[in-house]
Amino acid sequence: MTNSGIQIRQANERGHADFGWLSSRHSFSFGSYYDPEHMGFRDLRVINDDRVTAGQGFGTHPHRDMEIISIVVEGALEHRDSMGNGSVIHPGDIQRMTAGTGVTHSEFNPSPTDEVRFLQIWIEPETLGLEPGYEQRAFDFERSRNQWNLVASRDGRDSSLTVHQDVELVRAVVDRGSELPYRVADDRHAWIQVITGSVEVAGRFLSEGDGAALNGAQQLTIKGLEPESDLLLFNLA
């Protein structure tokens, strides 16, 4: 459905996988969920909204030729990989793993009582066969409310994570009634993903789990509709 150059991907339209220990919502085709109309957006290939029960997780498994970004929303996620990295990701932390020529890793909920919710994002790299790499940074989104925070970029500027693709990923926590402007250049494309809360974009309402694709030159104003809304915006070639 389109309006003012915006195509909405509603949360309840996403694919769903439920394994008991894992509930995963897929914005784009993934695993056994296949939708030829939603294979990704530009170089953005996967947005999975995962919830893992206490003490459970993904065993060691391989990846290659993909930029993988993990964002914890609630709880904590323990990460280990074949590059020797081991860490726990908390809300506010963002992790980037370049799978490149091949890595294996595991993701586990270390809490004995609490669920973890995290977003797993895959971006196709501009070059295949890259050397595997890893970054993790903590961002203070509470101190920078109602403004865009650059969290990932091609050149890693402003202390953002480095992504091997022509993409900028920004995140914002928006208060009710606050407005955030954003301009999409005429040769660029944008995907908005609402993590929590709800916002208004060009007269359209987006709630938790909703996504929106925007193509071509647009001057956006994003308005918070709840006491607190958390969202991502991907600026893509």
ABEGO torsion letter per residue (X at the ends): XBBGGBBBBBAAABBBBBAGABBBBBABBBEABBBAABAEBEABABBBBBBBBBGBEBBBBBBBGBBBBBBBABEBBBBBBAAGBBBBBBBGBBBBBBAEAEBBBBBBBABAABBBBBBBBBBBBABBGBBBBBBBBBBBAAAABGBBBBABBAAGBGGBBBBBBBBBBBBBBBBBGBBBBBBBBAABBBBBBBABEBBBBGGBBBBBGBBBBBBEBBBBBBBBABABBBBBBBBBX
